[in-house]
Amino acid sequence: TVVSTGLSAAQANYSIDEGKNLSVNLSLSSPAAGNYTVSWVIEPIDSGLVSTSDFSVVTGSFSILLDQTGGVINLAATENAVVSVDKRYRLRVTFSESTQPLILGLTIKDNDSAQVYAGHRNVCVLQNGAVKCAGGNPWGELGNGAAAGDVLTLTPVSAPMDSGVTEVSVGTNNLCAVKAGKLYCWGYNGYGQLGIGVANGTRYAAPQEVLNMAAGVTSISMGYHSTCAIKAGALFCWGYNSQGQLGVGVNDYTVRPTPTPVVNMESGVTAVSTSETSTSSYGHTCAIKNGALHCWGLNNFGQLGDGTNVSSKCTPQPVRYLTSGVTAVTTGYTHTCAIKDGALYCWGQGDSGRTAEITSSNRWEPVRVEFFAGMQVT
């Protein structure tokens, strides 16, 4: 509690989201013995950032009458008051019965930050729990029920993607999103990658519920032919199994339109990435389990990182040197990169600078990217 002789506030610092209201309750140590006056003013701390229009009202006063025990200061931060950087103010409260002002910290928080997801022909933005997408729409990728045709401005995805969304993945002709732990997908379903139990050429232009993914989903990764999701720490994949990228123990070139458990990935999985390629003869997947990285699928350029370039592998393989401390992974067309203990490693096909080395040689095992030596990669 912060006290100014006789007048107190419940806390020393307050925060308010832009476009929102805040009530600061002030209390007396005992009921008022007469009529008192409380005046307040908002003063800037970050003078280079603040604006007089950040609050609808920046000064005011009220009375505490006989036998009352306090009062309230009602504040309102204007919409778009903050861009990326939070703004700090002080709330100076003057009490008629004290020569000592009550000084409180006040911060306007940015609530407009957004996550951007880019795919082959689409871009989506997740902001305040709602998803908006733009780009090509031949297979209903925008998820708004509209007819085929390019859309050049961000357009809201149909309900229930209008609130509460926590994760998005953009594939080549399809998308998936998680809302309250439940997984939805839409767009192209020729290989069963939407996970709705069938594989067909139907155009799904609105979000579809994925089978057996009604709760507990925390992460997703969508490629062209396949999709993977983490549910309660277990990994599931579905779609086309052309190179064993589903990790189900066989490489059978069959379609699995329902989420299927990945071998030896029944618990402890925290991240997954499946490569996006429009060529059915390519594709690999990687996942982090208990801090260790495992990869499976096509391996013709050593993109699985197990020290070989054997054609393909249909079960998760430990990646060399990355058996602990791995925090992130991403899969490219024929290469892979991961972060371990703050260092970046890449491997697989080496031409076009994919592994961030001077050489164009293929790498069958992780190689540290020297450009970031001494830096903490996150």
C-alpha positions as CSV (number, residue, x, y, z in Angstrom):
1,T,0.0,0.0,0.0
2,V,1.2,3.5,-0.9
3,V,0.3,6.2,1.7
4,S,0.2,10.0,1.6
5,T,-0.7,11.1,5.1
6,G,-4.2,9.9,5.5
7,L,-4.7,8.8,1.9
8,S,-3.6,5.5,0.3
9,A,-3.7,3.5,-2.8
10,A,-3.7,-0.3,-3.0
11,Q,-0.5,-0.4,-5.1
12,A,2.4,1.7,-6.2
13,N,2.2,1.1,-9.9
14,Y,-0.7,0.7,-12.3
15,S,-1.0,-0.3,-15.9
16,I,-3.7,0.3,-18.5
17,D,-4.2,-1.1,-22.0
18,E,-4.7,1.4,-24.8
19,G,-8.3,1.9,-25.5
20,K,-9.3,0.6,-22.0
21,N,-10.4,2.1,-18.7
22,L,-8.8,2.0,-15.3
23,S,-10.2,2.8,-11.8
24,V,-7.7,3.8,-9.1
25,N,-9.3,3.4,-5.7
26,L,-8.0,5.7,-2.9
27,S,-8.7,5.1,0.7
28,L,-8.6,7.1,4.0
29,S,-7.1,5.6,7.1
30,S,-10.4,6.6,8.9
31,P,-13.8,8.0,7.8
32,A,-13.6,11.7,6.8
33,A,-14.1,14.1,9.7
34,G,-15.2,16.8,7.2
35,N,-15.3,17.6,3.5
36,Y,-11.9,17.0,1.8
37,T,-10.7,17.7,-1.8
38,V,-8.6,15.4,-3.9
39,S,-6.9,16.7,-7.1
40,W,-4.9,14.6,-9.6
41,V,-2.8,15.1,-12.7
42,I,-1.1,12.7,-15.1
43,E,2.6,13.7,-15.7
44,P,4.9,12.3,-18.3
45,I,8.1,10.3,-17.5
46,D,9.1,9.3,-21.1
47,S,8.8,12.8,-22.4
48,G,10.0,11.9,-25.9
49,L,7.2,9.3,-26.3
50,V,4.1,10.7,-24.6
51,S,1.3,12.7,-26.1
52,T,-1.4,14.9,-24.4
53,S,-4.0,12.8,-26.3
54,D,-2.9,9.5,-24.7
55,F,-5.6,9.9,-22.1
56,S,-9.1,11.3,-22.6
57,V,-8.6,13.4,-19.4
58,V,-5.3,14.2,-17.8
59,T,-6.4,16.1,-14.7
60,G,-9.3,16.2,-12.4
61,S,-10.6,16.4,-8.8
62,F,-13.3,15.1,-6.5
63,S,-14.6,15.6,-3.0
64,I,-14.6,13.2,-0.1
65,L,-17.5,14.1,2.1
66,L,-18.1,13.7,5.8
67,D,-17.9,10.1,7.0
68,Q,-16.9,8.8,3.5
69,T,-13.8,6.5,3.4
70,G,-12.3,7.3,0.0
71,G,-12.9,7.9,-3.7
72,V,-12.0,6.8,-7.2
73,I,-10.0,8.2,-10.0
74,N,-11.3,7.0,-13.4
75,L,-8.8,7.0,-16.3
76,A,-9.3,6.2,-20.0
77,A,-6.3,5.5,-22.3
78,T,-7.0,6.4,-26.0
79,E,-6.9,3.7,-28.7
80,N,-3.6,3.5,-30.5
81,A,-1.9,5.5,-27.8
82,V,1.0,3.1,-28.0
83,V,3.0,1.7,-30.9
84,S,5.3,-1.1,-29.8
85,V,6.9,0.7,-26.8
86,D,4.9,1.0,-23.6
87,K,4.6,4.6,-22.3
88,R,5.3,5.6,-18.6
89,Y,3.6,8.3,-16.6
90,R,3.1,9.3,-13.0
91,L,-0.2,10.0,-11.4
92,R,0.3,12.8,-8.9
93,V,-2.5,13.0,-6.3
94,T,-2.9,16.0,-4.0
95,F,-4.9,15.7,-0.8
96,S,-6.3,18.8,0.9
97,E,-5.4,17.4,4.4
98,S,-1.7,16.7,3.6
99,T,1.2,18.6,2.2
100,Q,2.7,15.4,0.8
101,P,1.4,14.3,-2.6
102,L,0.7,10.7,-3.4
103,I,2.8,9.6,-6.4
104,L,1.7,6.5,-8.3
105,G,3.3,4.9,-11.4
106,L,1.1,4.6,-14.5
107,T,2.0,2.7,-17.7
108,I,0.0,2.5,-21.0
109,K,0.5,-1.0,-22.4
110,D,0.5,-1.8,-26.1
111,N,-2.3,-4.3,-26.9
112,D,-1.9,-4.1,-30.7
113,S,1.1,-6.4,-31.1
114,A,0.5,-9.0,-33.7
115,Q,2.1,-12.3,-34.9
116,V,2.6,-12.6,-38.7
117,Y,2.5,-16.0,-40.5
118,A,3.6,-16.2,-44.2
119,G,3.1,-19.2,-46.5
120,H,3.4,-19.9,-50.2
121,R,0.7,-17.6,-51.4
122,N,-0.9,-16.3,-48.2
123,V,-0.1,-14.1,-45.2
124,C,-2.0,-14.1,-41.9
125,V,-2.0,-11.9,-38.9
126,L,-3.0,-13.0,-35.4
127,Q,-3.9,-10.0,-33.3
128,N,-5.9,-9.8,-30.1
129,G,-7.0,-13.4,-30.6
130,A,-8.5,-12.9,-34.1
131,V,-7.1,-14.1,-37.4
132,K,-7.0,-12.1,-40.7
133,C,-5.6,-13.3,-43.9
134,A,-4.7,-12.0,-47.4
135,G,-3.4,-13.4,-50.7
136,G,-4.5,-16.2,-53.0
137,N,-7.8,-17.9,-52.3
138,P,-8.3,-20.7,-55.0
139,W,-8.9,-23.3,-52.3
140,G,-10.6,-21.2,-49.7
141,E,-7.3,-20.5,-47.9
142,L,-8.6,-17.1,-46.6
143,G,-11.2,-19.0,-44.6
144,N,-13.9,-16.4,-45.0
145,G,-16.3,-18.3,-47.3
146,A,-15.5,-16.1,-50.3
147,A,-15.2,-17.3,-53.8
148,A,-11.8,-17.9,-55.4
149,G,-9.7,-14.9,-56.2
150,D,-6.8,-12.9,-54.8
151,V,-7.6,-10.6,-51.8
152,L,-5.1,-7.8,-51.3
153,T,-6.2,-6.6,-47.9
154,L,-6.3,-8.5,-44.6
155,T,-9.7,-10.1,-44.2
156,P,-11.2,-11.7,-41.1
157,V,-11.4,-15.5,-41.1
158,S,-14.9,-16.8,-40.4
159,A,-16.0,-17.7,-36.9
160,P,-14.8,-19.1,-34.7
161,M,-11.5,-17.6,-35.7
162,D,-12.6,-14.1,-34.7
163,S,-11.5,-14.5,-31.0
164,G,-9.4,-16.6,-28.7
165,V,-7.0,-17.9,-31.3
166,T,-3.5,-18.7,-29.9
167,E,-1.6,-20.3,-32.8
168,V,-1.7,-20.3,-36.6
169,S,0.1,-22.2,-39.3
170,V,0.0,-21.3,-43.0
171,G,0.6,-24.1,-45.6
172,T,0.8,-23.9,-49.4
173,N,-3.0,-24.0,-50.1
174,N,-4.3,-24.5,-46.6
175,L,-4.2,-23.1,-43.0
176,C,-4.7,-24.3,-39.5
177,A,-5.4,-22.5,-36.2
178,V,-5.8,-23.3,-32.5
179,K,-8.6,-21.8,-30.5
180,A,-9.0,-22.7,-26.8
181,G,-6.9,-25.8,-27.4
182,K,-9.1,-27.0,-30.3
183,L,-7.7,-27.3,-33.8
184,Y,-9.3,-26.1,-37.0
185,C,-8.1,-26.3,-40.6
186,W,-9.3,-25.1,-44.0
187,G,-8.4,-24.9,-47.6
188,Y,-7.1,-27.7,-49.9
189,N,-7.6,-31.2,-48.7
190,G,-6.4,-33.4,-51.6
191,Y,-4.1,-35.4,-49.4
192,G,-6.3,-35.4,-46.2
193,Q,-4.1,-32.7,-44.7
194,L,-7.1,-31.0,-43.0
195,G,-7.5,-34.0,-40.8
196,I,-11.3,-34.2,-41.2
197,G,-11.4,-38.0,-42.0
198,V,-11.5,-37.7,-45.8
199,A,-9.1,-36.8,-48.6
200,N,-10.8,-35.0,-51.5
201,G,-10.5,-32.1,-53.9
202,T,-13.3,-30.2,-52.1
203,R,-12.7,-26.5,-51.5
204,Y,-13.1,-25.9,-47.8
205,A,-13.5,-22.1,-47.5
206,A,-14.3,-22.0,-43.8
207,P,-12.7,-23.5,-40.7
208,Q,-13.2,-27.2,-40.2
209,E,-12.9,-29.1,-36.9
210,V,-10.0,-31.6,-37.0
211,L,-10.9,-35.1,-35.7
212,N,-9.7,-36.0,-32.2
213,M,-8.2,-32.5,-31.7
214,A,-11.0,-30.9,-29.7
215,A,-8.8,-30.0,-26.7
216,G,-5.2,-29.8,-25.5
217,V,-3.6,-28.7,-28.8
218,T,-0.7,-26.4,-28.2
219,S,1.3,-26.2,-31.5
220,I,0.8,-27.0,-35.2
221,S,2.8,-27.1,-38.3
222,M,1.3,-27.4,-41.8
223,G,3.2,-28.3,-45.0
224,Y,1.8,-28.9,-48.4
225,H,1.0,-32.7,-48.1
226,S,0.9,-33.1,-44.4
227,T,0.1,-31.5,-41.0
228,C,1.4,-32.2,-37.5
229,A,0.1,-31.0,-34.1
230,I,1.1,-31.4,-30.5
231,K,-1.7,-32.4,-28.2
232,A,-1.1,-32.7,-24.5
233,G,2.6,-33.3,-25.2
234,A,2.0,-36.0,-27.7
235,L,2.7,-35.6,-31.5
236,F,0.2,-36.5,-34.2
237,C,0.6,-36.2,-38.0
238,W,-1.7,-36.8,-40.9
239,G,-1.9,-36.3,-44.7
240,Y,0.3,-37.9,-47.4
241,N,3.1,-40.3,-46.3
242,S,5.2,-40.2,-49.4
243,Q,8.6,-40.1,-47.7
244,G,7.8,-41.4,-44.2
245,Q,7.3,-37.8,-43.0
246,L,4.3,-38.8,-40.9
247,G,6.6,-40.8,-38.6
248,V,4.2,-43.7,-38.3
249,G,6.8,-46.5,-38.9
250,V,6.2,-47.1,-42.6
251,N,6.9,-45.3,-45.9
252,D,3.9,-46.4,-47.8
253,Y,2.8,-43.5,-50.1
254,T,-0.7,-43.6,-48.6
255,V,-3.0,-40.9,-47.4
256,R,-4.0,-40.8,-43.7
257,P,-6.8,-38.2,-43.3
258,T,-7.1,-38.6,-39.5
259,P,-4.5,-37.5,-36.9
260,T,-2.1,-40.5,-36.3
261,P,0.3,-40.8,-33.3
262,V,4.0,-40.5,-34.3
263,V,6.2,-43.4,-33.2
264,N,8.0,-42.7,-29.9
265,M,6.5,-39.2,-29.6
266,E,3.8,-39.9,-27.1
267,S,4.9,-37.4,-24.5
268,G,7.3,-34.5,-23.8
269,V,7.0,-32.9,-27.3
270,T,7.2,-29.1,-27.2
271,A,7.8,-28.1,-30.9
272,V,7.3,-29.4,-34.4
273,S,8.1,-28.3,-37.9
274,T,7.1,-30.1,-41.2
275,S,8.6,-28.9,-44.5
276,E,6.5,-27.2,-47.1
277,T,7.0,-28.4,-50.7
278,S,4.6,-28.9,-53.6
279,T,6.6,-31.9,-54.8
280,S,5.2,-35.1,-53.5
281,S,8.6,-36.8,-53.5
282,Y,9.9,-34.4,-50.9
283,G,9.1,-33.8,-47.2
284,H,10.6,-34.2,-43.7
285,T,9.5,-33.4,-40.2
286,C,11.4,-32.5,-37.0
287,A,10.2,-32.3,-33.4
288,I,11.7,-31.4,-30.0
289,K,11.1,-33.9,-27.3
290,N,12.4,-33.2,-23.8
291,G,15.0,-30.8,-25.2
292,A,16.3,-33.3,-27.8
293,L,15.8,-32.9,-31.6
294,H,14.5,-35.8,-33.7
295,C,13.8,-35.8,-37.5
296,W,12.3,-38.2,-40.0
297,G,11.2,-38.3,-43.7
298,L,13.3,-37.6,-46.8
299,N,17.0,-37.5,-46.2
300,N,18.6,-37.3,-49.6
301,F,20.6,-34.2,-48.7
302,G,21.2,-35.2,-45.0
303,Q,18.4,-32.9,-43.8
304,L,17.6,-35.3,-41.0
305,G,21.0,-34.5,-39.4
306,D,21.7,-38.0,-38.3
307,G,25.1,-38.2,-40.1
308,T,23.7,-40.0,-43.2
309,N,22.0,-39.3,-46.5
310,V,20.0,-42.5,-46.6
311,S,17.0,-41.9,-48.9
312,S,14.3,-41.6,-46.2
313,K,13.4,-42.8,-42.7
314,C,10.0,-43.4,-41.4
315,T,10.6,-43.1,-37.6
316,P,12.0,-40.2,-35.6
317,Q,15.9,-40.2,-35.7
318,P,18.0,-38.5,-33.1
319,V,19.9,-35.5,-34.6
320,R,23.6,-35.5,-33.9
321,Y,24.9,-33.2,-31.2
322,L,21.4,-31.9,-30.5
323,T,20.4,-34.3,-27.8
324,S,19.6,-31.6,-25.2
325,G,19.0,-27.8,-24.8
326,V,17.2,-27.5,-28.1
327,T,14.5,-24.7,-28.0
328,A,13.5,-24.1,-31.6
329,V,13.5,-25.9,-35.0
330,T,12.4,-25.1,-38.6
331,T,12.4,-27.2,-41.7
332,G,13.1,-26.0,-45.2
333,Y,12.6,-27.7,-48.5
334,T,15.8,-29.8,-48.1
335,H,17.5,-28.3,-45.1
336,T,16.9,-27.8,-41.4
337,C,17.9,-25.3,-38.7
338,A,17.6,-25.4,-34.9
339,I,18.6,-23.4,-31.8
340,K,20.5,-25.1,-29.0
341,D,21.6,-23.3,-25.9
342,G,21.3,-20.0,-27.8
343,A,23.4,-21.1,-30.8
344,L,22.1,-21.6,-34.3
345,Y,22.8,-24.8,-36.3
346,C,21.9,-25.7,-39.8
347,W,22.3,-28.8,-42.1
348,G,21.1,-30.4,-45.3
349,Q,21.4,-29.1,-48.8
350,G,24.1,-26.5,-48.9
351,D,23.7,-24.7,-52.2
352,S,22.2,-21.2,-52.3
353,G,23.5,-20.5,-48.8
354,R,20.9,-22.6,-47.1
355,T,23.2,-23.6,-44.3
356,A,24.6,-20.1,-43.9
357,E,28.2,-21.3,-44.8
358,I,30.6,-20.2,-47.5
359,T,30.7,-23.7,-48.9
360,S,27.8,-25.1,-50.9
361,S,28.5,-28.6,-49.7
362,N,25.7,-30.7,-48.3
363,R,25.9,-31.2,-44.5
364,W,24.6,-34.5,-43.0
365,E,24.9,-33.3,-39.4
366,P,24.4,-29.9,-37.7
367,V,27.0,-27.2,-38.2
368,R,27.0,-24.1,-36.1
369,V,26.3,-20.8,-38.0
370,E,29.5,-18.8,-37.2
371,F,27.9,-15.5,-38.1
372,F,26.1,-15.6,-34.8
373,A,29.0,-16.8,-32.7
374,G,29.1,-15.0,-29.4
375,M,25.4,-13.9,-29.8
376,Q,22.4,-15.3,-28.1
377,V,19.9,-16.6,-30.7
378,T,16.3,-16.8,-29.7
